[in-house]
Amino acid sequence: MANQRRPKTYSRKFNPSAEPRRAVGKYNDDTLLFAKRGHKVTGIDFLEEPIHIAKQKAVERKLTATFLVMDALKLADLPEHFDTVIDSGLFHVFSYDDRHRYVDGLASVLKPGGRFYLLCFSDDEPGTIGPRRVSEKEIRETFAEGWQIQSIERSRYEVRPDPNDPSFKDGGPKAWFVVVCRAMY
């Protein structure tokens, strides 16, 4: 992938040292970051190559982390429950039906009171390059039952400039940074 997306608000909005000791993240670099800070982490990807690379990085850096090749729509298959789940670029790829399956899976692995941190493409981003855009209304509707939305803020993905790919300029693609808490039962 030519552009590596990273949230600009990431370090300001999410303080890993203050969060519970367990996290699950989609992007391997995020998983390695939390492992480096002493968290028990699980990173997932549906492709074997990124998982293989992440495992190699963990060994090279002497980090302890679990990496699984799995479909994020099957989170309910995970035998573990988490205090924190991070999605930094997956939510927006799902169709309406798959998004609801994904959120149902999140509810099955996130402990009551646990937090879900989401960074997804915003419908404020012009054009058609990149993934599907998500509206604030869609986010609110998706997390209407069984969840408490703590914040929805405008944000941006940081991208590494690629002179051969003028897709996203002027500060990176527009995004939503969302913090959602699984309702206590």
RASUL-V381002 format. One record per backbone hydrogen bond with DSSP energy under -1.0 kcal/mol. NH is the residue of the N-H (numbers start at 0). CO is the residue of the C=O. If there is no record, write none. Layout:
nh:NH co:CO
nh:NH co:CO
This chain:
nh:5 co:157
nh:7 co:155
nh:12 co:8
nh:13 co:9
nh:17 co:14
nh:22 co:39
nh:23 co:83
nh:24 co:41
nh:30 co:26
nh:31 co:27
nh:32 co:28
nh:33 co:29
nh:34 co:30
nh:35 co:31
nh:36 co:32
nh:37 co:34
nh:38 co:33
nh:39 co:20
nh:41 co:22
nh:42 co:65
nh:43 co:24
nh:44 co:67
nh:51 co:47
nh:52 co:48
nh:53 co:49
nh:54 co:50
nh:55 co:51
nh:56 co:52
nh:57 co:53
nh:58 co:54
nh:59 co:55
nh:60 co:56
nh:61 co:58
nh:62 co:57
nh:65 co:40
nh:67 co:42
nh:69 co:44
nh:73 co:70
nh:76 co:73
nh:77 co:74
nh:81 co:108
nh:84 co:114
nh:85 co:23
nh:86 co:116
nh:92 co:89
nh:93 co:90
nh:98 co:94
nh:99 co:95
nh:100 co:96
nh:101 co:97
nh:102 co:98
nh:103 co:99
nh:104 co:100
nh:105 co:101
nh:106 co:102
nh:107 co:103
nh:108 co:104
nh:109 co:105
nh:110 co:81
nh:112 co:181
nh:113 co:110
nh:114 co:82
nh:115 co:179
nh:116 co:84
nh:117 co:177
nh:118 co:86
nh:119 co:175
nh:121 co:173
nh:122 co:133
nh:124 co:121
nh:133 co:120
nh:138 co:134
nh:139 co:135
nh:140 co:136
nh:141 co:137
nh:142 co:138
nh:143 co:140
nh:147 co:180
nh:149 co:178
nh:150 co:178
nh:152 co:176
nh:154 co:174
nh:156 co:172
nh:157 co:5
nh:164 co:161
nh:174 co:154
nh:175 co:119
nh:176 co:152
nh:177 co:117
nh:178 co:150
nh:179 co:115
nh:180 co:147
nh:181 co:113
nh:182 co:145
